[in-house]
């Protein structure tokens, strides 16, 4: 079997170089078809949202603001394993691990924690792969409709732990307890 006949996708077709007719070379029919589509859209009803008064409905799979979770005792869940950073296709997550000391036992639940955890919101594509990769359920993309605030400096779009970690009160009260990862964990 010749290499020219092999098709991995099954969609291989032979290309023909037939001579175009006079009307095809003028593209007159193609221009008329394009104008008909344009005219049809010109007279159709437009969907307009009057933004300040009306809010657009979000999709049920909407992924919003990132949060780093705390457990029921108020300790950070993140152990700086780096799986979220490896899973991120945009390479938006950076972290630096550190070992906890005896005085920090009430702040971190594992021996290792993320001393620096940053997400570059200019790079993030909100795909949710970081949330799926996390073995400790430490990072979530909430259904919150808070958007990244516009700014003029790049540094303001790099969210550190100060903007990502939920407060101790929210962690203990279970405010974010209803969050579930996008993936269906029952299938695993």
N, C-alpha and C positions, 0 to 999 in steps of 0.2 A: 504494500500500500504506500503510495507516494505521500509525502508530507503536505502537498497541496490539497489533498482530499480529506485530511483530518480536521475535524471541527469539534472542539471540546464542548462548546455551548450548544451545538446542534442548530445554530442560526446562520451558518455560513452560506452565503448566496454568491452566485457568479455575477459579476458586474458586466453589463453590456455597454458598449460604446456606440450606440446607434446614432445615426445622424438626426439632428433635430429638424422639424419642419419649419416652414417660414413663420407660422403663427406662434410656435413655441419659442423661436428666436426673438420674437417681438415681446414676449412675456405679457401680451395684452390680456389673455384669459386669466393669468395669475394676478395681474393688477386689478382686474374687475372683481375677482373673488375676494381679494384683500379689502377692496373698497366696500363690498357688500357686508363683510364682517364688521368693519368700522362703522358703517351707517347703522347696522343693527344694534351695536352697543351704544351708539349715540342717542338713540331713542328709548333705550331700556331704562327702567327705574334704578336709580343709584341708592346704595345702602350707605347712609350717612349717620354717624353717631355724633350727637351734639355733646362733645366731651365733658365740659364741666358739669352739666346737668345730668347727662346720661353716662353710665359706666358700661363699658363693653363686658360681656360675660366671658370669663376665662374658661379655657378648656379643662375638662376633668383631669387631664394628665399634666396640668400646668406645674412647673417647677419654679419656685420663687427664690427668696432670700436663703442663703446658706446659714446654718447654725451648727455650732459644735455643742453637743449635748453634755449634760451632767447626769450622774446617777441619782438615786433616791436620797443619798446622803450628801449630795451637793458636790461630789468630786467629779473632776473631768474624766470622761470616758476614753479620750484619745490616748493611745499608747505609742504614737509616733512610729507605727510599723511601716509606713510609707506606701501601703497598698493603694490608697486613694491617689497619691501622686503618680504612681505607676499606671493606674487605670485611666488617668486624665488624658484624653487625646490632644488637648490643647496645651498641655504642660503648664497649667495655670496654678498648680498647687506646689508650694515649697514648704519644707519643714526642717527643723533641726531638733534632734532628740537630746534629752538630758536625763540624768539619773536623779531621782528624788532623794531628798535628805530626810532625816528623822523628823524634822520640824514640819515637813510638807506632807506628812502621812494623811492629813485630813483634806488635802487639796487634790491629790491624784491617787487613783485606786490601784495603779500598777507601779512597778519599780522604775519604769521608763515612761517619760511623758514628753509631749511636744513643747519644748521651750519657746520655739518660734514656729508659728503656723500661719501661713499667708496664702490668700487666694487673690490672684490678679483678675479683677473683674473685667478688664479690657480683653483678656484672653478667654475667659470662661465662656463656654457655649451652652451651659445649663443642660447638659445631657443626662446627668444623674448617675454616671458611671462611678463617681467617687463614693456615692451613697451605697451603691450595690457592692463595691469592693470592700467596704469597711467591715471587718469581722466583729468589731465592738459596738456597732451601731452608733458611732460617735458623730458622724456628719449627716445632716439631713438638708434637703431642699424643701422649704416649707411652702405652704399654700398662701403665704402672706403676699399681699399685693403691694408690698414696699418695693420700690424700684431703686436701682443705683442712682444716686443723686448726680446730676451733671456738675462738672467742675472743670477747671482749666489746667490743673496739674495732674500728671500721671500718678504721682505718689498717692493722691487721695483715692485712687481706684484699687489700691492694694490693701485688701482687708486683712487686718491682723487679728490676733485673739481678742483684742479689745472690742472689735465689732462683731466677732463671730460667736464667742462663747456666751451661752445664755447665763443669766444671773443665777446666783445661788438660790434665791427665793423661788425663781421659776423652776429650777431643777428639783427643789424639795416639794414644791406644790404640785408638780406634775402638769404644768401648763402645756408643755409640749409632749406629753405622754401619748397622745393620740396619733402622733406621727408614725407613719409606716413607710418603709422604703418602697421605691417604685416597683421593684421586683416582687414576685410572689414567692415568699420563702417556703410555703407548703410544698412547692414542687421540688425543692432541693432535697 
